[in-house]
Amino acid sequence: MVSTPKAPKAPDPTQTAAAQTATNVDTAIANAGLSHTNQYTPDGSLEYKVSGYQTMTDQNGKTYKLPTYSAFQTYSPENQAIYDQTQQTQLGLARLANDQTAKVSGILGTNVDLSAGNVDKYVNDHWRSGFDNQWNRDQASLEQSLADKGIAMGSAAYDNAMRDFSTRKQAASDQYLGDMYSNAQNSILTERNQPLNEISALMSGSQVHQPNYVNTPTTQLPTVDQAGLINENFNQKMGLYNQQLAQSNAAMGGLFGLGGSLLGGWAMKSDRRLKQDISRVGTLDNGLPVYAFRYKDGGPMQIGLMSDDVREIHPDAVFEHADGFDRVNYERAVG
C-alpha cells in the first residue's frame, strides 16, 4: 500500500496571539527610541531621556516592561538671559494690572446708561455745538445773499427763503441726531470699557510663553505580522500535505487500477530507461517508491514502479525481457 502523509498540526491560537503581542511590543519600543531624537541648536537644546518604566500584562499573563520618556529643554546662555528678563517684565506688568483693578471696581458696579435721555445729552455735550455753529454760519450767509439781491426782511420772498432754510436745517438735524445716536452709544461703551481694556492688555502681556518644540522626523519600523507568518506557514504545510495526499491517492488508484491486467502477470516495460517525465508520488508499505511517468514512445501519464527499485527488495519479481529491458511482476513486488 502507498504510505499516507500526516497532516500538519494547526497553530495554537493562544501561542500565536502571544507571539504577535511580543512582536508588537518590541516594535513599539524600538519606534519610541527612534522617534525621540535629541536636538541641539544655537538657541538651545531638546533632549529625551528615559525617566521610568511602566508594565503591561497581556491576556496570557505575560508582563512587558515599557520605558517612559521625558523631554528636557535648555536655552543657550543668551536666550536664558533674555527669558529671565522677559519674565521680570511680564511680572511687573501683572503687578501693575493688579494695582489698576482698584480704579475700576466702581465701574463694574455701575450699569451702563444707554437711555435716550443720556444718549441725547452725550450728543449735545460733544457734537451739537459744532452742528449748530455750521448752520448759523449758513443762515448768516443766506441772509446776506438775500440782502444783496434787494430782498428786504419781512417780504414774502424773504420769508419763503427762510422757511425753506429752516426745513432743510430741521431735516439735517434729524439725520444728524440719528447718526450721532449710534456713535454716542458706542462712545459711552468705549469710555466705560477703556480702563478694563487697559488692564486686560496688561494682563495679556504678563502671560508666560510656553516653549515651542520642533517637530522631529519620526522613523517607524513596520510591525512584523507574526500571526500571519505562523498561519501562512501552516497553510503552506497544509498545501504540501494536500498535494502529497492527492499524489498518494493517485498512486493508490493507479496501482489498484492495474490489478486486473498486471497482477499475476508481467508488466510491460518497467525499465526506467524506457520512461520520461518521472516524478515520485508516494511509497508502498514495503518501501518501494511509486512514480508518475510517461513512456518515451508516447501515451498518457501513468503510475507504476521502477524495475531497478524492485530488484533491490524483490529480485524475484524482476525479469529481463528478450528486448533487453526489465519487466516487473506486480503481485510479487507489492506482496
Buried (B, 14 or more C-beta within 10 A) or exposed (E): BBBEBEEBEEBEEEEBBBBBBBBBBBBBBEBBBEBBBEBEEEEBBBBBEEEEEEEEEBEEEEEBEEBEEEBEEEBEEEBEEEBEEEEEEBEEBBEBBEEBBEEBEEBEEEEEEEEEEBBBBBBBEEBBEEBEEEBEEBEEEBBEEBEEEEBEEEEEEBEEBBEEBEEEBEEBBEEBBEEBBEBBBEBBEEEBBEBBEBBEEBBEBBEEEEEEEEEEEEEEEEEBEBBEBBBEEBEEBEEEBEEBBEBBBBBBEBBEEBEEEBBEEBBBBBBBEBBEEEEEBBBBEEEBBBBBBBBEEEEEEBBBBBBEBBBEBBEEBBEEEEEEBBBBBBEBBBE
